[in-house]
Amino acid sequence: MRRLLLPFLVAAVAFATVAALPAAPRPAAAAPDRGHEVTYDRYSLKVDGERVFLWSGEFHYFRLPSQQLWRDVLEKIRAAGFTGVSLYFNWAYHSPAPGQYDFSGVRDVDRLLDLTEELGLYTVVRPGPYINAEASGGGFPAWLKQVPGRARSSAPGYTEAYHEWLDHINPIIARHQVTRGGSVIAYNVENEYAANTDAAYMQDLQDTARAAGIDVPITHNQCCDASWTPTWASGLGAVQIPGVDDYPQSFECQTPEVWGPWGEGVTERLSENAPVYGAEYQAGAIDLHRAGYEKCRELTGPAFMKYFYKSNLIASGATMHGFYMAFGGTNWGWLGQPNDVYTSYDYGAAITETRQLTEKYDEFKRQGYFVRAVAPLTRTDPADAPASANPALGTLARSNPDTRTQFVLVRHADRASTTTEDTSLDWSTPDGEYQVPVRVSGRDAKILVAGYDLGGQRLVWSSSEIMTHERIAGRDVALLYGRSGEPGATVLRYPSRPSVRVLSGSVRTSWRDGDLRLDYTHAGLARVAVSGGGRPPMLLLLGTDQTAAEFWRTDTDAGPVLVRGTELVRSARVGGSTLSLRADTAAPGEVEVFAPRSVRRLTVGGESVRVRPTTSGSLAGRLHGPAPVRLPKLSGWRYRPEAPESRPDFDDSRWTVADRTTSVSPFPPTTLPVLFAGDYGFDYGQVWYRGHFTATGTETTVDLNAITGRDGVYQVWFNGRYLGSARGGVQADSEPPVNQNPGPGSFRLPALAPGERGVISVLVENLGHNDDWTADDNRFKQPRGLVGASLPGSTATVRWRLQGAHRERADPVRGPLNTGGLYGERHGWHLPEAGGSWAAPRPPGPGVSWYRTDFRLDLPRDQDVPLGLRFDGTGPYRVQIYLNGWQVGRHTADLGPQREFVLPAGLLRERGANTLALAVTALDEAAWSPPRLVVQANHWTGRR
């Protein structure tokens, strides 16, 4: 049936897509003249000899199947002060079958890398071949399970397969390297390759990359600290820049108050000739215990970020960082790993799955702006730290050997302490001896700077932290901050006494022996103007954590700009006397800009904003917010029952015959023939089995065994009668003996007479494939589908056939991970153009029922309004959600925790007609409530 319908489905899929049109991969090009040289030493990466501080956030394009939203997320990453982005490339996402590769539409990584170049983000590429433990198969295509030889080794079969992948992805990466004028600054081979390792394999990955034109430094991310071996820092397979993964807060989201159970989280130096690289530093967590991602965000929130990120920065001197994740996204379709994740991959990240900014984002911005602004951080050595008068507070220090700038970390000696402590630091700065008062609240840490040329100023020391500073309109503008209510002090040195004006706030000033001292309490935003004294004029902004996070820094051809008061600043441009911002607002409010002298006018989102000059030398005005949005009520639902496969008279003659007696899988079949779905080309989603036999009269039960992944089930019918369901097995043991009874189910049969014909129909879920984190085929190659079937006490022979989504007939637009083998999927019921006879809705019974409705949207063009689909009911059923043909989520009503699913713009027509199709699989008679549309956020935006 599938084969006959394929031409019609291909046409329907191509017509239905709302993503960008496919683009053919471009051929590799010769290096253009605008290329640059990438080098490194023990301190940092360098581009054309200039040191680079790599502060990158992880982003997975395959978890956001909407090209128009790639820019949105990458602009938000850049706006937070990140200098780079880290990108996995998912082999399975691009290759439905051996020899088949697709880099079009939502898989157009050429376009993705063009975008990182346009936005000025350095890129660390991570093509694996193995990538991510939370993706199905760890990013390996399911067809690789049928390839002989252990994966992640030098086995010939695996070698041929991964060479095929790298032959496709490496040329794309090569033409986007910094050395050819692109964004790729480093190439990561493999991923957390620490168990069952093969040095020849690691070396071949690098040799293959070099042969394809990769000439940037090659890196690796070692899990989980330097105690694991090998570290790939020396010997065969060694990379140029070895890195370490650090997850000090673990993944126990249900107990977010627990502090640092996995250690100090300090990245270790693995090579004396390369920078310290925190390749994956924890910036969220998997929700292993289904506590909800807000708990994961709490577990890895601003307090964790302040203490652990700053401690790592000063304790290790790392100048290369990759934070996992900046934006998590969605395990749409059958993308997710089957045991540890569900549809949402929000990850508790700084940018939520709905693309909203959080308090974690604010902390990333405070630290990101700092590492971008303070160049001496790119080259530091350990230094003697000033002694703390209070033993409850400890100190660490680094200094730049060229500028002598000092960086002192002040934190609690007991990292779990929640007390507020005061101390005095006996600090020998490059400009003299000082007693520096400091207050540190519990689970906080401060990086204090001394002996620093802050633009045209000389910063002797400050007990406030630096967020950023710029030369704007002929003066230095510096933003320093501390926790609200904490005292602060800053000392600046001048050849002669300068003129000081306190423009706002309460700041006390004093002058002694060339030092201008400012004392204050962090509250709101104080402003101090300093002029004369033999230095350029200066505006010093002294804020709290919160007020500092209200500022945005961006570049224009006329110079840098600071903006305060918008929810986000995406970009800025100066034309004549006008500053044009692309910015977002969530509500009406004030906006203030610090801009080049020529600027007298302001536009935001193309609209003119009336501004007035301020005493701070800025321009201030007021912005309107977004208009309210009304959503249509989802109504007019239509219904269609499925599962004709359960009927005894269903024609399965065109189905695949299960006739194999051996398998590549290390899991031995418990009965014959082999019933493993993947062995017959059915890799993702549900698979139907039908077993025919002639009764002997001794049959009383059918015993089945299936592997589905966590929370997966299989359902059984006999001659059209529903027998019930059972839970499928989960991940295989990492070592033999492999569990021989992973997902047992015994189903009682009605009395059968000798010679009576029987048909067993079984619908088995496949929630995805095990990762291969330990390079163990017992784990990775564990099969899916039925793994055993028998009629105890009977000598009858059962002839099995199976049907599903075959790897050779993948959706050409949405890819192989979008659909499975439900009857409705095979016949296009999930597509907007699906025809056929649909009836008034009724409650679902055991098996599969389909529900569809259409709705229209007319969202404002100048607003970003993420929408979600909310389910409020519970019961023994699960729902596959199709938006305009894209499977955007899987709702397990009886298990949770997720009840709201993102409908991403690009797949969602924000101004036009949309179709929702729901495949409801009920395990019993179930009452269910149709979902509703919800507004997840509303911003007036410069996104477009």
Stockholm file with secondary structure:
# STOCKHOLM 1.0

chainA/1-944         MRRLLLPFLVAAVAFATVAALPAAPRPAAAAPDRGHEVTYDRYSLKVDGERVFLWSGEFHYFRLPSQQLWRDVLEKIRAAGFTGVSLYFNWAYHSPAPGQYDFSGVRDVDRLLDLTEELGLYTVVRPGPYINAEASGGGFPAWLKQVPGRARSSAPGYTEAYHEWLDHINPIIARHQVTRGGSVIAYNVENEYAANTDAAYMQDLQDTARAAGIDVPITHNQCCDASWTPTWASGLGAVQIPGVDDYPQSFECQTPEVWGPWGEGVTERLSENAPVYGAEYQAGAIDLHRAGYEKCRELTGPAFMKYFYKSNLIASGATMHGFYMAFGGTNWGWLGQPNDVYTSYDYGAAITETRQLTEKYDEFKRQGYFVRAVAPLTRTDPADAPASANPALGTLARSNPDTRTQFVLVRHADRASTTTEDTSLDWSTPDGEYQVPVRVSGRDAKILVAGYDLGGQRLVWSSSEIMTHERIAGRDVALLYGRSGEPGATVLRYPSRPSVRVLSGSVRTSWRDGDLRLDYTHAGLARVAVSGGGRPPMLLLLGTDQTAAEFWRTDTDAGPVLVRGTELVRSARVGGSTLSLRADTAAPGEVEVFAPRSVRRLTVGGESVRVRPTTSGSLAGRLHGPAPVRLPKLSGWRYRPEAPESRPDFDDSRWTVADRTTSVSPFPPTTLPVLFAGDYGFDYGQVWYRGHFTATGTETTVDLNAITGRDGVYQVWFNGRYLGSARGGVQADSEPPVNQNPGPGSFRLPALAPGERGVISVLVENLGHNDDWTADDNRFKQPRGLVGASLPGSTATVRWRLQGAHRERADPVRGPLNTGGLYGERHGWHLPEAGGSWAAPRPPGPGVSWYRTDFRLDLPRDQDVPLGLRFDGTGPYRVQIYLNGWQVGRHTADLGPQREFVLPAGLLRERGANTLALAVTALDEAAWSPPRLVVQANHWTGRR
#=GR chainA/1-944 SS CHHHHHHHHHHHHHHHCCSCCCCCCCCCCCCCTTCCCEEECSSCEEETTEEECEEEEEECGGGSCCHHHHHHHHHHHHHTTCSEEEEECCHHHHCSSTTCCCCSGGGCHHHHHHHHHHTTCEEEEECCSSCCTTBGGGGCCGGGGGSSSCTTTTCHHHHHHHHHHHHHHHHHHHTTBGGGTSSEEEEECSSSCCSSCCHHHHHHHHHHHHHTTCCSCEEEEESSCTTSSCCSSSSTTCCSEEEEEECTTTTCTTCTTCCCTTCCCCCCCCCTTSCCEEEEEESSCCCTTCCCHHHHHHHTSHHHIIIIIHHHHHHHCCCEEEEEEEECCBCCTTCBCTTTCCSBCCTTCSBCTTCCBCHHHHHHHHHHHHHHHCGGGGSCEEECCCEESSTTEEEEEEECTTTCCEEEEEEESSTTCCCCEEEEEEEEETTEEEEEEEEECTTCEEEEEEEEEETTEEEEEESSEEEEEEEETTEEEEEEEECTTCEEEEEEECSSCCEEEEEESCEEEEEETTEEEEEEECCSEEEEEEECTTSCCEEEEEEEHHHHHTEEEEEETTEEEEEESSSEEEEEEEETTEEEEEEEBSSSEEEEEECCTTCCEEEETTEEECEEECTTSCEEEEECCCCCCCCCCCCCCEEEECCGGGSTTCCCTTSEECCCSCCSSSSCCSSSSCCCGGGGTEEEEEEEEEEEEECCSCCCEEEEEEECCTTCEEEEEETTEEEEEEECBCCCCSSSSCCSCSSEEEEECCCCCTTCEEEEEEEECCCCCCCCTTCCHHHHTCCCEEEEEECTTCCCCCEEEEEEEEGGGCBTTTBTTSCCSCHHHHTTTTSTTCCSCCBCCCCCCSEEEEEEEEEEEECCTTEECCEEEECCCCSSEEEEEEETTEEEEEEETTTCSCCEEEECBTTBCSEEEEEEEEEEEESSSCCCCCCEEEECCCEECCCC
#=GC SS_cons         CHHHHHHHHHHHHHHHCCSCCCCCCCCCCCCCTTCCCEEECSSCEEETTEEECEEEEEECGGGSCCHHHHHHHHHHHHHTTCSEEEEECCHHHHCSSTTCCCCSGGGCHHHHHHHHHHTTCEEEEECCSSCCTTBGGGGCCGGGGGSSSCTTTTCHHHHHHHHHHHHHHHHHHHTTBGGGTSSEEEEECSSSCCSSCCHHHHHHHHHHHHHTTCCSCEEEEESSCTTSSCCSSSSTTCCSEEEEEECTTTTCTTCTTCCCTTCCCCCCCCCTTSCCEEEEEESSCCCTTCCCHHHHHHHTSHHHIIIIIHHHHHHHCCCEEEEEEEECCBCCTTCBCTTTCCSBCCTTCSBCTTCCBCHHHHHHHHHHHHHHHCGGGGSCEEECCCEESSTTEEEEEEECTTTCCEEEEEEESSTTCCCCEEEEEEEEETTEEEEEEEEECTTCEEEEEEEEEETTEEEEEESSEEEEEEEETTEEEEEEEECTTCEEEEEEECSSCCEEEEEESCEEEEEETTEEEEEEECCSEEEEEEECTTSCCEEEEEEEHHHHHTEEEEEETTEEEEEESSSEEEEEEEETTEEEEEEEBSSSEEEEEECCTTCCEEEETTEEECEEECTTSCEEEEECCCCCCCCCCCCCCEEEECCGGGSTTCCCTTSEECCCSCCSSSSCCSSSSCCCGGGGTEEEEEEEEEEEEECCSCCCEEEEEEECCTTCEEEEEETTEEEEEEECBCCCCSSSSCCSCSSEEEEECCCCCTTCEEEEEEEECCCCCCCCTTCCHHHHTCCCEEEEEECTTCCCCCEEEEEEEEGGGCBTTTBTTSCCSCHHHHTTTTSTTCCSCCBCCCCCCSEEEEEEEEEEEECCTTEECCEEEECCCCSSEEEEEEETTEEEEEEETTTCSCCEEEECBTTBCSEEEEEEEEEEEESSSCCCCCCEEEECCCEECCCC
//
